[in-house]
Structure formats: structure tokens, C-alpha cells
Amino acid sequence: MSNASPVKALRALLIAAATAVVALSSLPAHAETPPSVIRLAGQGNAAGKPYGSAVIGVVRAKEYLEKEFAKDGVKIEWQFPRGTGPAINEALANGQADFANYGGLPNIVGRGAGLRTKVLASYGTNPSYLVARPDAKVEKLADLKGKKIAVSRGTINELALNRVLAQGGLTEKDVTIFDLQSADQVSAVSSGDVDAVLGGNNLLTLVDNGTVKTVYSTKGSPAPGSLFGSFIVTEEFAKKYPETTRRVVKALVEAAAFASDEKNREAVLDIWALTGVPRDALAKDFAGDKLADRLNPLLDDFYRSNITNGVKFAVDNKLIKASFDVNQWVDPSYLDAAIKELKIEGVWKPRDASGNPQS
């Protein structure tokens, strides 16, 4: 009896097995079972409302994640603690959040304290405002010497105040700082307990009603003292659920593209007003600025420069014990993949370390 038939049969079996392997390897990597719940934290607001500002506010209000994971039966849990950055670090440390969107300084302090996180995107850049009571005799930054200033310690505003004081040739030793949250800042400056406040667009209503006047602002420029931050994920979550992480970032980028489109300006102002910040103040804050510039999620040289300077500030002020490699912390792969998949490469312009568009 000839051996040809068994050989042919074996060859056919091997070919079939190889074909099956190729077919399996070509399947999309969507076999991951997502968690039953995805927990996100964002910087809070003075009104204590469960909504956010900037891109994360759009993600929340338009339910990008709820819609993305509806077919999987995944619950999306949100928290916007009034304690903002420090409170978010506490939530991360206690295993109560998987993703978080908050200011650069608490990002850095959390990482420096041992929180194992990865930066997935920038949350954009916002202007800071240094306002003072009209009777405080503060006409320029140098006049702040000897004055009482309210700011939220441990937040990005603390770093911003340091940079703003430097613009006037001052340091924190030249002023008296009161560590107050947003609502308490308003009460303190209104009652005359402090002379000035460093914060964001929530202060513009006080300017409009004459309680304070603007002494200095970074609006319209990437000047030192602008507010910046990150969208991060815990290393544990990203390692266990890489496909879920990819889908979360894609939803974030979709929301960022919507919010960066000028035809949606009125819609996003309405969304951000859900935080309790008056819509008029939001409109004034964004007036004259391109949405795509303010909401740029790119982890470019400008973002990395801000974070690197923030790490130095944190070390110098003993907020963290030692420096760390920013480039090892930042992971642009998810963001880059989402932008490419959505075919929106031209929406945001990468910037150099000074904040100017790269040629």
C-alpha cells in the first residue's frame, strides 16, 4: 500500500491548521471583557454640581462613555469632588477611580507620592486671573507685596500663583497666603478678609459686579501662570483593560473634537454652565480665544514643558521627595491612535515648549 495518502492527509491537516492560526490572528482584538463599572473623577466646582468643565464636561454631559459602553452593560460612575485635585488623588489612592481629569500640580504630587498612573491626554490650557479688591491699592503685581492672597493649596492654582508672583518680581514669602476653596475665596475677598484671589473664570462674576478688579491675567497667551492639567488612568486599569482604555480615550477625543469646533461654541458654553459658573463669565473667559487652542489634548512639547516645570516646583517646595521622568509617565499612544482612527489629524496644532505653534 502506498504511503502517499497518509502524507497528503498530514499535509492537508497542517495547511488547515496554519490557515486557522492565520484566521485567528487576523481577528480584531475586541475579545476583552470590560469591567462592570468604569469610575471617573474630574475637578469639582464651587456649586458642588456633578458636572465638569472643558472636554471632560462635554464627555459627561453628552454621555459619550455611557453610549460607548451601553451594549456591554458597563456602568459609568462620575465624581466631581469640591476638594478638586487633592481629593482626586485621595480617590485614586483608595482605589475609587480608574480615570481622572485634573490640574497639573496635583497630577504631579500624586505621581511623586507613589500613585501609579499614566498620562493619556492634556486637558487643555486655561487662563488664570489675579483679582483684587478696589480698595486694596493693587494696581500692578509688584503692589501685592505684603498683601493677603487666597488660593487653593495643592491645586494647579498654587503653581499658577507662584508663576504670576514671579512676573512681578515677588515670591510667596512676600505675601500672606490663605488656603481657601473657591466658595470661601469669594466670601473672604467680598468681606475684606483677603486683598486678592488667584483663580479661574469663576472670579469674573466678581469683576462684573465690582467686588474686585483684574490685576493680571494670562488670557490670550501661553504666559507662565496659565492653568493646565491631564487626563490620566491608573496603571493597573490600563494593564488589565487595554481595549477598554482605548475606547475611553477615543470617546474623550470625540468629545474634544466636538468642543473644539467653533460651530458648537454656544452648545459647549451651555454645557459648562451646568457646573454653576455663570454662562456670561464662561463666554467672557473664552471670548477671542479659539476653542481648539484652549482644548488642545496633545501631549506636545508645550504640555511636557509645563509638566517638567511643575515637577521642579514640586521638588523645590518639598511637595514631592524626588523628581521623576516625565517622558516615562506620559503615554501618547492611545491619543495618537484615536486621532488617527477618527481621521481628525488637523484639528489641533502641536506647540513648541513656549506654547507657539510648531512650523
C-alpha positions in Angstrom: 0.0 0.0 0.0 1.4 3.4 -0.9 2.3 6.0 1.8 1.2 8.8 -0.5 -2.3 9.1 1.0 -1.2 9.5 4.7 1.4 12.1 3.7 -1.2 14.0 1.7 -3.6 13.8 4.6 -1.0 15.1 7.0 0.0 17.9 4.7 -3.7 18.9 4.3 -4.1 18.8 8.1 -1.0 21.1 8.6 -2.3 23.5 5.9 -5.7 23.6 7.6 -4.1 24.3 11.0 -1.9 27.0 9.6 -4.9 28.6 7.9 -6.8 28.6 11.2 -3.9 30.3 13.0 -3.8 33.0 10.4 -7.5 33.5 10.6 -7.4 33.8 14.4 -4.5 36.2 14.3 -6.4 38.5 11.9 -9.4 38.8 14.2 -9.8 42.2 15.8 -8.6 42.4 19.4 -12.0 43.0 20.9 -12.3 39.9 22.9 -11.6 41.7 26.2 -14.4 41.7 28.7 -14.7 45.2 30.1 -15.2 45.8 33.8 -18.8 46.1 35.1 -18.1 49.7 36.1 -15.7 52.5 34.9 -15.1 55.2 37.5 -14.0 58.7 36.5 -13.2 61.8 38.6 -13.0 65.4 37.5 -12.2 68.6 39.1 -15.2 69.9 41.1 -16.9 73.2 41.2 -17.9 75.7 43.9 -21.6 74.8 43.5 -20.9 71.1 44.1 -22.7 70.1 41.0 -21.9 66.7 39.2 -20.7 68.3 36.0 -17.3 69.3 34.7 -15.6 72.0 32.6 -13.6 71.7 29.4 -13.6 68.4 27.5 -14.4 66.2 30.4 -17.6 68.3 31.0 -18.7 67.6 27.4 -17.9 63.8 27.8 -20.1 63.8 30.9 -23.0 66.0 29.7 -23.3 64.3 26.2 -22.8 60.8 27.7 -20.1 59.8 25.3 -19.0 57.0 27.6 -22.5 55.8 28.6 -23.3 55.4 24.9 -20.0 53.8 24.0 -20.4 51.1 26.7 -24.2 50.7 26.7 -24.1 47.5 24.6 -21.6 46.0 27.2 -23.8 46.8 30.2 -21.0 48.8 31.7 -22.0 51.4 34.3 -20.2 54.7 34.2 -19.7 56.4 37.6 -18.7 60.1 37.9 -17.4 62.1 40.8 -16.5 65.8 40.9 -15.2 66.4 44.4 -15.2 70.0 45.6 -11.7 69.4 47.0 -10.6 69.1 43.4 -7.0 67.8 42.8 -6.1 66.7 46.3 -9.5 64.9 46.7 -9.0 63.2 43.4 -5.6 61.9 44.5 -7.2 60.6 47.6 -9.8 58.8 45.5 -7.1 57.3 43.3 -5.1 56.2 46.3 -8.1 54.5 47.8 -8.9 52.7 44.6 -12.1 54.7 44.0 -11.3 56.0 40.5 -9.9 54.4 37.3 -9.5 57.6 35.2 -9.2 61.2 36.4 -9.1 64.7 34.8 -7.5 67.4 37.0 -4.8 70.0 37.4 -1.1 69.6 36.6 0.2 70.2 40.1 -1.9 67.6 41.9 -1.2 65.2 38.9 2.5 65.6 39.8 2.1 65.4 43.5 0.1 62.2 43.2 2.7 60.6 40.9 5.5 61.8 43.2 3.8 60.3 46.2 3.6 56.9 44.5 0.3 56.8 42.6 0.9 54.5 39.7 -0.8 56.4 36.8 -0.2 57.1 33.1 -1.0 60.4 31.4 -3.2 59.8 28.4 -4.0 63.4 27.2 -3.8 67.0 28.2 -7.0 68.6 29.4 -6.0 71.9 27.6 -5.0 75.3 28.9 -7.0 77.9 30.8 -6.1 81.4 31.8 -5.6 82.3 35.4 -6.9 85.6 36.9 -5.4 87.6 39.8 -8.1 89.9 41.1 -8.0 92.3 44.0 -10.5 94.5 45.9 -10.6 98.0 44.6 -9.6 99.5 47.9 -6.6 97.2 48.3 -4.4 99.6 46.4 -3.1 96.9 44.0 -2.6 98.3 40.5 0.2 96.0 39.4 1.7 92.7 40.5 4.5 94.4 42.5 1.8 96.1 44.7 0.9 92.6 46.1 3.9 92.8 48.4 2.6 92.5 52.0 -0.9 91.7 50.9 -3.2 88.7 51.8 -4.0 86.4 48.9 -6.4 83.5 48.8 -5.6 80.4 46.7 -6.4 76.7 46.8 -3.2 75.0 48.0 -2.4 71.7 46.3 -4.2 72.6 43.1 -2.9 73.9 39.8 -3.8 77.4 41.1 -0.9 77.2 43.7 1.6 76.7 40.9 0.0 79.5 38.9 0.2 81.9 41.8 3.9 81.1 42.1 4.5 81.9 38.4 2.3 85.1 38.5 4.1 86.5 41.5 7.4 85.9 39.7 6.2 88.1 36.9 6.0 90.9 39.5 9.4 90.1 41.0 7.8 88.5 44.1 7.8 85.2 45.8 5.4 83.6 48.3 7.5 85.0 51.1 6.4 88.5 50.1 2.7 87.8 50.6 0.5 86.1 53.1 -1.4 83.1 51.6 -4.7 81.9 52.8 -5.6 78.3 51.7 -9.2 78.5 50.7 -11.5 76.7 48.3 -13.4 78.6 45.6 -16.6 79.4 47.5 -14.6 80.5 50.6 -12.4 82.7 48.5 -15.4 84.6 47.2 -16.6 85.2 50.8 -13.2 86.2 52.0 -12.5 88.8 49.3 -16.0 90.1 49.5 -15.8 90.7 53.2 -12.3 92.2 53.1 -10.6 89.3 54.9 -8.2 89.0 52.0 -6.9 91.5 49.5 -6.7 89.3 46.4 -7.5 85.9 44.9 -5.8 83.8 42.2 -8.2 81.5 40.4 -10.1 80.8 37.2 -13.2 82.1 35.3 -15.4 81.7 38.4 -13.9 85.1 39.5 -15.2 87.0 36.5 -18.6 87.5 38.0 -17.0 89.3 40.9 -15.2 91.6 38.4 -18.5 92.3 36.7 -20.3 93.3 39.9 -17.4 95.5 41.0 -16.4 93.4 44.0 -12.9 93.0 42.6 -10.9 94.2 39.6 -8.5 92.2 37.4 -4.9 93.0 38.2 -3.3 90.3 36.0 -4.4 87.5 33.6 -2.7 85.0 31.3 -5.7 85.1 29.0 -4.8 85.2 25.3 -1.2 84.0 25.8 0.7 80.9 26.9 2.3 83.0 29.7 3.6 81.4 32.8 0.8 81.0 35.3 -1.7 79.5 32.9 -3.7 76.6 34.2 -3.0 73.1 32.7 -3.7 69.5 33.6 -4.0 65.9 32.5 -6.4 63.1 31.8 -4.8 60.0 33.5 -5.5 56.3 34.0 -4.2 54.0 36.7 -1.5 51.7 35.5 -3.4 48.8 37.0 -6.6 49.5 34.9 -4.7 50.2 31.7 -2.7 46.9 32.0 -5.8 44.9 32.8 -8.2 46.6 30.3 -6.1 48.0 27.4 -9.0 47.8 25.0 -11.4 49.5 27.4 -8.8 52.2 27.9 -8.6 52.6 24.1 -12.3 53.1 23.9 -12.4 55.6 26.8 -9.7 57.7 25.1 -11.4 57.5 21.8 -14.6 58.9 23.4 -12.6 61.6 25.0 -11.1 62.6 21.7 -14.5 62.6 20.0 -15.8 65.0 22.7 -12.7 67.1 22.3 -13.2 67.4 18.6 -16.9 68.4 19.1 -15.9 71.0 21.7 -13.1 72.4 19.6 -15.4 73.1 16.6 -16.4 76.8 16.6 -19.9 76.0 15.4 -20.5 74.3 18.7 -19.3 77.2 20.9 -22.8 78.1 22.2 -23.6 74.5 22.9 -20.4 73.9 24.9 -20.9 77.1 26.9 -24.3 75.8 27.8 -22.8 72.5 28.9 -20.1 74.2 31.0 -22.7 76.4 32.7 -24.1 73.2 34.3 -21.2 73.5 36.7 -22.8 76.6 38.3 -20.3 79.1 36.8 -22.5 81.8 35.2 -22.7 81.5 31.4 -21.7 85.1 31.0 -18.5 84.5 32.8 -17.7 81.5 30.7 -18.4 83.5 27.5 -16.1 86.3 28.6 -13.4 83.8 29.6 -13.4 82.2 26.1 -14.1 85.4 24.1 -11.4 85.9 21.5 -9.8 82.5 22.0 -10.0 79.6 19.6 -11.7 76.6 21.2 -9.2 74.3 19.6 -6.3 76.2 21.2 -7.8 76.1 24.7 -8.9 72.5 24.5 -5.8 71.0 22.7 -5.4 67.5 24.1 -1.9 66.9 22.5 0.9 65.7 24.7 3.3 68.0 22.8 6.4 70.0 23.8 4.3 72.7 25.5 2.4 70.2 27.7 5.7 68.4 28.6 7.4 71.7 29.4 4.6 72.7 31.7 4.7 69.4 33.5 8.5 69.4 33.7 8.5 72.8 35.3 5.8 71.7 37.6 7.9 68.8 38.8 10.7 71.1 39.6 8.4 73.4 41.5 7.0 70.4 43.5 10.6 69.2 44.4 11.8 72.7 45.3 8.8 73.3 47.5 9.1 69.8 49.1 5.7 68.7 47.8 7.4 65.6 46.5 10.6 64.0 47.6 12.3 63.4 44.3 11.9 64.3 40.6 10.8 61.7 38.0 11.0 61.2 34.2 8.0 62.9 32.6 8.5 61.1 29.4 8.2 57.8 31.2 4.9 58.9 32.7 3.3 60.3 29.5 1.8 57.7 27.1 0.6 59.3 23.9 -0.1 56.0 22.1 -3.8 55.9 22.9 -4.4 59.5 22.0 -2.4 59.2 18.7 -4.3 56.1 17.8 -7.7 57.7 18.5 -6.9 60.8 16.4 -5.8 58.6 13.5 -8.8 56.3 13.8 -11.2 59.3 13.8 -9.3 60.9 10.9 -9.0 64.3 12.7 -5.3 64.9 12.5 -5.6 68.5 11.6 -7.9 69.7 14.4 -5.1 70.6 16.9 -1.7 72.1 16.2 1.3 70.8 18.2 3.1 73.5 20.1 6.7 74.1 21.0 7.9 74.4 24.6 7.0 78.1 24.7 3.4 77.4 23.5 3.8 78.7 20.0 2.5 76.5 17.0 5.2 74.4 15.5 6.0 75.1 11.9 
